[in-house]
Amino acid sequence: MWVYLTYLCWAVCVGLGGWMLFDWYKIDTTYSEDTLTSSREGEIEAVSEKHKV
């Protein structure tokens, strides 16, 4: 019973690793490096925040 459970867990781990590699490849070929490293969200947050000292 436990042996089959460990095999199932290893299969899930291999499946998740494969999915991560596939997603990494898909994102890397779909978007440019400039798009992936842009900081538009950070700029929006920096403009909208008002700090009082």
CYANA upper distance limits for C-alpha pairs under 8 A (distance plus 0.5 A):
  1 MET  CA      5 LEU  CA      6.93
  2 TRP  CA      6 THR  CA      6.70
  3 VAL  CA      7 TYR  CA      6.80
  4 TYR  CA      8 LEU  CA      6.61
  5 LEU  CA      9 CYS  CA      6.69
  6 THR  CA     10 TRP  CA      6.66
  7 TYR  CA     11 ALA  CA      6.61
  8 LEU  CA     12 VAL  CA      6.72
  9 CYS  CA     13 CYS  CA      6.71
 10 TRP  CA     14 VAL  CA      6.63
 11 ALA  CA     15 GLY  CA      6.52
 12 VAL  CA     16 LEU  CA      6.60
 13 CYS  CA     17 GLY  CA      6.60
 14 VAL  CA     18 GLY  CA      6.56
 15 GLY  CA     19 TRP  CA      6.62
 16 LEU  CA     20 MET  CA      6.64
 17 GLY  CA     21 LEU  CA      6.76
 18 GLY  CA     22 PHE  CA      6.59
 19 TRP  CA     23 ASP  CA      6.53
 20 MET  CA     24 TRP  CA      6.50
 21 LEU  CA     25 TYR  CA      6.69
 22 PHE  CA     26 LYS  CA      6.60
 23 ASP  CA     27 ILE  CA      6.52
 24 TRP  CA     28 ASP  CA      6.43
 25 TYR  CA     29 THR  CA      6.62
 26 LYS  CA     30 THR  CA      6.53
 27 ILE  CA     31 TYR  CA      6.48
 28 ASP  CA     32 SER  CA      7.75
 28 ASP  CA     33 GLU  CA      8.45
 31 TYR  CA     35 THR  CA      6.86
 31 TYR  CA     36 LEU  CA      7.26
 32 SER  CA     36 LEU  CA      6.93
 33 GLU  CA     37 THR  CA      6.63
 34 ASP  CA     38 SER  CA      6.43
 39 SER  CA     43 GLU  CA      6.79
 40 ARG  CA     44 ILE  CA      6.67
 41 GLU  CA     45 GLU  CA      6.73
 42 GLY  CA     46 ALA  CA      6.56
 43 GLU  CA     47 VAL  CA      6.68
 44 ILE  CA     48 SER  CA      6.70
 45 GLU  CA     49 GLU  CA      6.60
